[in-house]
Amino acid sequence: MRGGDHAELKAFATVVTHGGFAHAAEGLRIPASTLCQTIRQLEARLGLRLLNRTTRSLSLTGAARPRSGDS
């Protein structure tokens, strides 16, 4: 795995864990705009939308949710 891949995955996991971009950005000590761009780059590279975002909520898309039986 390349360093950029790791950074994108860490950013994604942090957003999910913190439940949003603002708190995740604080935890990663980066601007929220940088974090948003990192997630957009990850989604573009994968060709999948991972997060449903509105101004008030954040949720995983079906592509980002674990499937039953996955471990």
Secondary structure by P-SEA (a helix, b strand, c coil): ccaaaaaaaaaaaaaaaaccaaaaaaaacccaaaaaaaaaaaaaaaccccccccccccccccccccccccc
